[in-house]
């Protein structure tokens, strides 16, 4: 999360597997530890606004966003602690704001 905030062009590096980072973030949303889930939510709320400006991020979100949406809805549906709902809501807001055309398809 901190790397993304301070150096977003890190995601332009050809050696970085953006899809793997994205999938790790999605998996982390399902962890039982609240701090891990909170950090993962923060990662996605920072990542999603960059879909339009960083092509590799946009591509991965386009191809794998449905999995993210599913994980968020599962968390809200009862898989995660109630104290984390605001963090999951932030991801939904970011998806709605930055990926609306995909969101309606997913």
HUKA-V61468 format. One record per backbone hydrogen bond with DSSP energy under -1.0 kcal/mol. CO is the residue of the C=O (numbers start at 1). NH is the residue of the N-H. If there is no record, write none. Layout:
co->CO nh->NH
co->CO nh->NH
This chain:
co->1 nh->5
co->2 nh->6
co->3 nh->7
co->7 nh->10
co->8 nh->11
co->9 nh->12
co->10 nh->13
co->13 nh->16
co->16 nh->18
co->17 nh->21
co->18 nh->22
co->19 nh->23
co->20 nh->24
co->21 nh->25
co->22 nh->26
co->23 nh->27
co->24 nh->28
co->25 nh->29
co->27 nh->30
co->28 nh->31
co->33 nh->37
co->34 nh->38
co->35 nh->39
co->36 nh->40
co->37 nh->41
co->38 nh->42
co->39 nh->43
co->40 nh->44
co->41 nh->45
co->42 nh->46
co->43 nh->47
co->44 nh->48
co->47 nh->50
co->48 nh->51
co->50 nh->54
co->54 nh->58
co->55 nh->59
co->56 nh->60
co->57 nh->61
co->58 nh->62
co->59 nh->63
co->60 nh->64
co->61 nh->65
co->64 nh->68
co->65 nh->69
co->66 nh->70
co->67 nh->71
co->68 nh->72
co->69 nh->73
co->70 nh->74
co->71 nh->75
co->72 nh->76
co->73 nh->77
co->74 nh->79
co->75 nh->78
co->75 nh->80
co->81 nh->84
co->82 nh->85
co->84 nh->88
co->85 nh->89
co->86 nh->90
co->87 nh->91
co->88 nh->92
co->89 nh->93
co->90 nh->94
co->91 nh->95
co->92 nh->96
co->93 nh->97
co->94 nh->98
co->95 nh->99
co->99 nh->103
co->100 nh->104
co->102 nh->106
